[in-house]
Amino acid sequence: MKTRYILFIGMVFALSACNKEDFLDKKPYDKITIDNVFTNYNTFKSAVNGEYNILQSPYYYGSYFVLLPDLMSDNVKNNNYYLFTDIDKYQTQPDNRMVRKTWDEMSASIAQTSILIRKAKGFDFGGDQDKANDLIGQLYVARGLTYFDMQRMFAQPYNFTSDASHLGVPIVDEQKVGIEIVNPARSTTAEVYSKIIDDFNKGISLMADDAPSPYYLNKYSAKALLARIYLYMGNWSEANKLAGEVINSGKYSLISNADYVASWTKDHTTESIFSIVNTYTDNSGYSSLPYYYGRPRLLATNDLYNLLDSNDVRKQLIVNNKALKYPAYSTKDNNNAIIRLSEVYLIKAEALVHMGGTANETEARNLVNAIRLRANPTAAPYTESGDALIQAILSEKRKELMFEGHRLFDLTRNKMNFIKYSGPTETPITIAYPNNLTIFPIPLTEMDANPNMVQNPGY
């Protein structure tokens, strides 16, 4: 992460107004001034809003980070669109533009949050200190989330080795970023996850319980995301505990079967825990999820469609293989859910089964059946136990979170073999675990810029 970590910090305040393509195509500066990143609470808040704008970028949650992993799974296929051909065929190269843009945007997020946290910790906000602490907490969580996302996309799952000693992503030197060029080597996966957990815990300790909207992080959205992280680590007790705190908070509730399909046309619902806002004037345009799925450049696979029962309300979100979860094709301004209550139910259910015991399995079945029967009231409730119940939960998660960017990661962290269906005719590609190609290559530009960088095996 050499050149990507040299940022012109003045861009912090312009991020929400500038053209994203112009910003990302600018050459990084060798020297920057960070003395006046912000001068008071209000300018600090503006700088933090700039970080949310990075999360909203089409090269991060605005599109690519959600699209590309799903295209690598058994849920989504390319509809003869040239930009996705190599990824769809499991032939991604290190010079792939979309992969490079996603790496760059994640690197920018880590750099920006690190600089802002460093400066804010040494700044006296006076009577606004409590409010500033909440913003600092949001930055910690945003940085931890970005490390987690980068790790998922560019490194093998936590349980790929018994001690998570395999290659992870680089951890930036937070005291040097923004001041000098840094060339971080790749850390181990264990080290990266330790950093992620530390950032989340620091953030949660500083953040408020509530946020002005689901588009800002708060203590409960951070706990929901951290429950997901612990699930990926196989720390079942912590995943169960945190998911339970979110569910029992009373702040969120599942929407009804009758409202489910229409809910995807709304900005947010009672189920929204943390989402990315997209407005008509500030959206991902022709790189957006509504465009790619609405055009459609990408289609649902027959395998996914056939998994859904005819009485399942979620089947209405696929018509002629076209995915309808992002229906604002003309305005391209659907808000993107990062975590919803239904996922938290399924996190807790999966964790409980792994914890073992009759009572835990009973509770797990109640949780997964709440999602199953909400979608299809005529369905028979799940009665499985053990590994069969785990598979039922993963199947339900596949249906509930389709097109939200989770499926590939659920397959790989569970060490599952699967069939990738490529192109409109669904040419089958057998993906056996472990597989070097279920993670993306480190971009060629990064390999060229950073002498300490190591490429992923298979590329």
ZIGI-V110445 format. One record per residue. SS is DSSP state (h for helix, s for strand, l for the rest). PHI is phi in whole degrees, 0 to 359 (* if undefined). OMEGA is omega in radians with two decimals (999 if undefined). Layout:
SS/PHI/OMEGA
SS/PHI/OMEGA
//
This chain:
l/*/-3.07
l/283/-3.04
h/292/-3.12
h/294/-3.11
h/266/3.05
l/259/-3.01
l/251/2.97
l/272/-2.92
l/291/3.05
l/299/3.12
h/293/-3.13
h/308/-3.06
h/281/-3.10
h/264/-3.01
l/303/-3.06
l/287/-3.10
l/250/-3.02
l/279/3.02
l/287/-3.02
h/296/-3.14
h/297/-3.13
h/298/-3.11
h/296/-3.05
h/287/3.14
h/271/3.10
l/290/3.08
l/286/-3.13
l/296/3.13
l/271/3.12
l/284/-3.13
l/225/-3.14
l/224/3.08
l/249/-3.11
l/242/-3.09
l/297/-3.06
l/242/3.08
l/303/3.03
l/207/-3.08
l/237/3.11
l/197/-3.09
h/298/-3.07
h/296/3.12
h/287/3.03
h/295/3.11
h/299/3.10
h/296/3.11
h/295/3.11
h/295/3.07
h/299/3.06
h/298/3.08
h/293/3.07
h/298/3.11
h/294/3.06
h/295/3.10
h/301/-3.09
h/280/-3.07
l/306/3.07
l/298/-3.12
l/268/3.07
l/226/-3.07
l/289/3.10
l/294/3.14
l/191/-2.84
h/298/-3.12
h/294/3.08
h/276/-3.06
h/290/-2.91
h/296/3.09
h/297/3.10
h/294/3.10
h/294/3.10
l/278/-3.08
l/259/3.11
l/268/-3.11
l/268/-2.91
s/227/3.10
s/229/3.10
s/282/3.13
l/256/3.09
l/60/3.10
l/256/-2.94
h/299/-3.08
h/296/-3.05
h/255/-2.99
h/301/-3.07
h/292/3.12
h/294/-3.14
h/298/-3.12
l/264/-3.08
l/59/3.12
l/233/-3.11
l/299/3.13
l/249/-3.13
l/298/3.12
l/265/3.14
l/297/-3.05
h/296/-3.08
h/293/3.10
h/295/3.13
h/298/-3.12
h/298/3.14
h/294/3.07
h/302/-3.11
h/298/-3.10
h/291/3.07
h/296/3.10
h/299/3.11
h/296/3.12
h/298/-3.14
h/295/3.13
h/296/-3.07
h/296/3.14
h/296/-3.12
h/295/3.13
h/295/-3.11
h/294/3.11
h/298/-3.11
h/299/-3.13
h/290/-3.08
h/292/-3.13
h/295/3.13
l/257/-3.06
l/250/3.10
l/267/-3.13
l/269/3.08
h/60/-3.11
h/290/3.11
h/261/-3.03
h/298/-3.13
h/297/3.11
h/294/3.10
h/294/3.11
h/299/3.10
h/298/3.11
h/294/3.08
h/299/3.09
h/299/3.10
h/298/3.12
h/295/3.09
h/302/-3.11
h/293/3.11
h/299/3.11
h/292/3.10
h/300/3.11
h/296/-3.13
h/293/3.06
h/301/3.14
h/298/-3.13
h/293/3.11
h/296/3.11
h/298/-3.13
h/295/-3.04
h/276/-2.99
h/241/3.11
l/216/-3.13
l/292/-3.09
l/302/-3.10
h/306/-3.06
h/270/3.11
h/297/2.97
l/240/-3.02
l/295/-3.12
l/244/-3.14
l/55/-3.11
l/271/-3.11
l/286/-3.06
s/302/2.97
s/251/3.09
s/270/3.13
s/290/2.98
l/255/-3.04
l/285/3.02
l/284/-3.01
l/290/3.12
l/274/-3.10
l/252/-3.07
l/300/-3.09
l/86/-3.14
l/247/-3.14
l/215/3.09
l/292/3.12
l/239/-3.13
l/234/-3.06
l/291/3.00
l/281/3.11
s/287/3.06
s/273/3.00
s/283/3.10
h/299/3.10
h/300/3.13
h/294/-3.14
h/295/3.14
h/294/3.05
h/298/3.09
h/295/3.13
h/300/-3.13
h/298/3.14
h/298/3.12
h/298/-3.14
h/296/-3.12
h/295/3.07
h/297/-3.14
h/296/-3.13
h/299/-3.14
h/292/-3.08
h/255/-2.97
l/274/3.07
l/278/3.11
l/291/-3.05
l/242/3.05
l/230/-3.12
l/297/3.12
l/195/3.10
l/290/3.13
l/269/3.06
l/238/3.13
l/289/2.98
l/222/-3.04
h/298/-3.08
h/282/3.06
h/293/3.07
h/295/3.12
h/294/3.11
h/297/3.11
h/294/3.13
h/292/3.04
h/300/3.08
h/298/-3.13
h/297/3.11
h/297/3.08
h/298/3.12
h/297/3.13
h/278/-3.04
l/78/3.06
l/269/-2.97
h/295/-3.08
h/294/3.12
h/289/3.09
h/299/3.12
h/297/-3.09
h/298/-3.08
h/291/3.10
h/299/3.11
h/297/3.12
h/297/3.13
h/291/-3.13
h/298/-3.06
h/278/-3.13
l/292/-3.11
l/78/-3.10
l/276/-3.05
l/225/3.09
l/212/3.11
l/291/3.04
l/283/-3.05
l/278/3.03
l/301/-3.09
l/295/-3.08
l/263/-2.95
h/298/-3.07
h/296/-3.13
h/294/-3.10
h/298/-3.12
l/282/3.02
l/264/-3.07
l/265/3.14
l/296/3.07
l/198/-3.12
l/226/3.10
l/295/-3.12
l/270/-3.07
s/285/3.09
s/258/3.03
s/211/-3.11
s/225/3.04
s/259/-3.12
l/276/3.01
l/230/3.09
l/257/-3.12
l/299/-3.11
l/268/-3.09
l/223/-3.13
l/226/-3.04
l/273/3.01
h/56/-3.08
h/281/2.97
h/249/-3.04
l/273/3.04
h/299/3.10
h/301/3.13
h/287/-3.07
h/296/3.12
h/277/-3.09
h/274/-3.06
l/300/-0.18
l/264/3.02
l/277/-3.14
s/236/-3.11
s/230/2.97
s/289/3.09
l/282/3.04
h/298/-3.14
h/299/3.10
h/291/-3.10
h/300/-3.10
h/289/3.09
h/290/-3.07
l/274/3.09
l/295/-3.10
l/298/3.12
l/268/3.14
l/280/-3.08
h/300/-3.12
h/291/3.11
h/294/3.10
h/292/3.12
h/272/3.02
s/228/3.11
s/231/-3.06
l/53/-3.14
l/70/3.09
s/275/-3.14
s/278/-3.05
l/247/-3.14
l/287/3.14
l/235/-2.91
l/279/-3.06
l/278/-3.06
l/296/-3.07
l/287/-3.11
l/262/3.08
l/57/-3.02
l/236/2.99
l/298/3.00
l/282/-3.04
s/256/3.14
s/285/3.04
s/268/3.02
s/210/-3.14
s/239/-3.10
h/299/-3.13
h/300/3.08
h/295/-3.13
h/296/3.03
h/304/-3.06
h/285/3.01
h/299/-3.12
h/296/3.14
h/298/-3.13
h/297/3.14
h/298/-3.11
h/298/3.14
h/297/3.13
h/295/3.12
h/290/3.06
l/83/3.11
l/103/-3.09
h/299/-3.12
h/296/3.13
h/295/3.13
h/294/3.10
h/298/3.12
h/295/3.12
h/299/3.12
h/298/3.12
h/299/-3.11
h/291/-3.11
h/290/3.10
h/290/3.07
h/298/3.12
h/284/-3.13
h/298/-3.05
h/281/3.01
h/297/-3.12
h/283/-3.05
l/215/-3.08
l/299/-3.13
l/270/-3.08
l/289/3.03
l/284/3.14
l/298/3.07
l/292/3.09
l/237/-3.04
l/295/3.06
l/227/3.00
h/59/-3.09
h/300/3.13
h/296/3.11
h/289/3.05
h/302/-3.14
h/295/3.09
h/295/3.12
h/295/3.13
h/295/3.09
h/295/3.12
h/295/3.12
h/294/3.10
h/302/-3.12
h/288/-3.06
h/289/-3.06
l/254/-3.13
l/303/3.12
l/70/3.10
l/253/2.97
l/91/-3.04
l/254/-2.88
h/300/-3.12
h/302/-3.09
h/292/3.08
h/292/3.11
h/294/-3.03
h/285/-3.13
h/290/3.06
l/263/3.04
l/54/-3.07
l/260/2.92
l/281/3.10
s/203/3.08
s/254/3.00
s/270/-3.12
s/259/-2.95
s/255/3.05
l/75/-3.12
l/302/3.14
l/273/3.07
l/59/3.02
s/300/-3.06
s/283/3.03
s/235/-3.13
s/280/3.12
s/249/-3.13
l/261/3.09
l/274/-0.08
l/280/-3.07
l/218/-3.14
h/297/-2.95
h/266/3.05
h/279/2.94
l/244/-3.05
l/272/3.11
l/286/2.94
l/295/-3.06
l/303/-3.12
h/301/3.13
h/300/3.10
h/290/3.11
h/299/-3.13
h/289/-3.03
h/276/-3.01
l/247/-3.10
l/293/-3.14
l/267/-3.09
l/281/3.11
l/239/-3.12
l/283/3.05
l/292/3.09
l/302/3.11
l/96/3.14
l/243/999
//
